[in-house]
């Protein structure tokens, strides 16, 4: 039986690609650097910010990377102040509410910082639905299993009764490292063939499909 279901945030619960790409463009422009192609930015969504910057600029020194991290955070705050928000994907709210009603424990494991995640959940009035919130500023970056291991400890859940739902190969690899079920989603930032190669047991076409999967006990 599935007791705990942990979700990624960006690309799984909310569509934040426009915000992430815009913040990266502003951060790089502030350092007079050519902006990374949007496709490259999509590839690193889900990693912690420090790791993501290192992937985008592997030849940069530590000082420049640290400045870009702070530039990105400032750009993100500026975009939020301008009213830019991440919309929920279709079916997200209804599915989460139904899973909660059925008695499943819900969690989040994300490359966001805790303040960033809290802002998203509060904006969409989702905070009360989650029993565990794990963020990259408190754990090693995905695909390290630390976030899932912490979520299971917090909720008293075993790997055999835990699922990870995400849109990137990092989520699938993290799930396997933690010994939990790996469920991919088709609407996120990594192609479905990448998710399958990373070990997704199932790939959801619609958020609502998760209800039948859990009810049938096939995940």
N, C-alpha and C positions, 0 to 999 in steps of 0.2 A: 504494500500500500504506500502511496506517495504521501508523506507527511509534510515535507518542506519543499517549496518551489522557489528557487532563487532566480531573479531576473537581472540581466544587464539593463542599463538605462538608455544610453545613446544608441539609436539604431534598433532598439527593441521595444522600449516603452514610448520613447519620444523621438521625433525626427529633428535632430539638432545639427545636421550637416551644414546648413547655411550659416549657423552661428559659429561653428568650429572653423569652417573655411574662412569666414570673414575675420575672425579673431587672429587666425594664423597670418592672413594677409597683412593686417594692421601691425602685428608684431614684427614681421620681417621688414615691412616698409619703414618702421621706426628705427631699424638698424641699417637702413639703406641696402637691404638685401632683396634680390629678386624673390617674389612670392613663390612658394611651392605650388606645383600644379594641384588642382582640387583632387585629382585621382590619387595623388600621393598622400594627401591629407586623409582621405577616406581610409587608406590602408592602415593608418596608425590610430584611428579612432578606437578607443577601448584600452589603450595603453595609458599608463600614468603620464602626466605631462612631461616630466623630466626625461622619461624614456622615449616618448614620442618625438621630442625635439632632437634627441640624439640620433634617432633613426632618420629624421628629415635632414639633419646636417651632421653626418658622421665625421666630417673632417674638421668641424669647429672645435675650438678649445673650450675648456670648462667655463671660463669667464664669459664668453659669448653665449654659450648655452644657458647659463644662469640668467643673463640679461634677457634673453628671448623668453624664458619662462616667465619672468616678471612682466615683460612687455605683453605677453599673451594674456596673463591674468588681468592686466590693466585694460586691455582691449575688450576682454569679456565683460568686465564691469561696465565699460562704456557702452557696449551694445545693449546690455541689460537696462542701463539708464535711459537708453533711447527707446525702450519698449519692445525690443526684439525678444521673442520667446520661442520655446520649442513646443510644437503641437504634439498631442498624443496621437499615436497611430490609431486607425479605426478599430473599434472593438476592444481597446485596451481597458477602459474603465469598467465596462460591463463584465468582461471576463475576470478581472481582478476581484470585483465585488462578488461574483458568483463563486469563485474559488474560496474566498474568505467565508462566504455563507455556508459552504460545504464543510468547513472546518479545517481546510489546509492552512498551514503557516506559510507566510510569504516573506521573501527577503529580496534585497538588492545587493549586487556585487558589481561595482562600477569603477571605471578609471577616473571618474570625477572626484573632486575633493568633497568633504562632508558638507561645507557650506553650499557648494554648488548643487549637490543632490538635494539637500534640504529645501533650497529655493525652488527646484523643479517640483518636488512632491507637494510643497505647500501651495504653489501656484495652481496645481491641478487637483488639490484637495485629496491627495492620495496618502498622506502621511500615516493616518490611523490604520491603514490596511497592512502595514509592514511590521513584522516582528523583529526583523534584523536588517541593519543597514551597514554595509561594508564598503569602504572607499579607499582609493589609492593613496591618500595622504596618511593612512594608518596601517597600510599593509604593503608588501612588495607588489610590484605591478603584475598584472596578468601576463603570462599564463601561470604564474606561481599559484599554488592552490590555497594560499593563506586566507584569502577572503572567504572561500567556501568552508574551510575548516573552522574559521571563527563563527560563521553563521550556524553551522551544525552544533558547535559547542553552546552557543547562546540559546538555541532552541531545543537542545537535547535530542537532536535527530541523528540517525545513523546514515552512512553513505547509501545504503541499499534503499532507503526511503526518501532520498533527496534527488531533486532534479535541478539542473541548470539550464535556463532558457536564454539564448543569446544570438547575436547576429554575426559574430566574428569567429575566426579560427582560434583567437586567443581564448574565447569563452569555451569552445569545445575542448581545447587542450587542457585548460584549467579544470574542467569537469572531469576529464579522464585522470588527471593527476590527483584529484581528490577522491576518486573512486565513485563518483555520482553519475547519474544519467545525463546525457548530453543531448539537448533539443535545440536545433537551429531554427531560425526564422528567415523567410524568403524576402522580407521587405527591408532588410537592413543594408549594411555597407560592404559586406563581403559576399561574393557570388555563391550560389548554392553549391556549386561543385567544389568550392574551397571548403565550405562547411562539411560537406560529405567526406572529403579527403582528410579533414581534421578529426573525424570520428563522430559526427552527428548521427545519432540513432534514427532520428526522424527530423524532417524539416517542415515546419508549419507554413501553410500558404496563407492562412488567416489566423488572427489571434484567437478567435473563438474555437478553432480546431483543438486547442489545448484542452478544452473541457472534455471533449469526447475521448481524447487520448488518455487523460488521467482517469476518467470514469471507467474506461474499458480495462484499465490496469496494464496497458501495453507500453507504458513509459514509467 
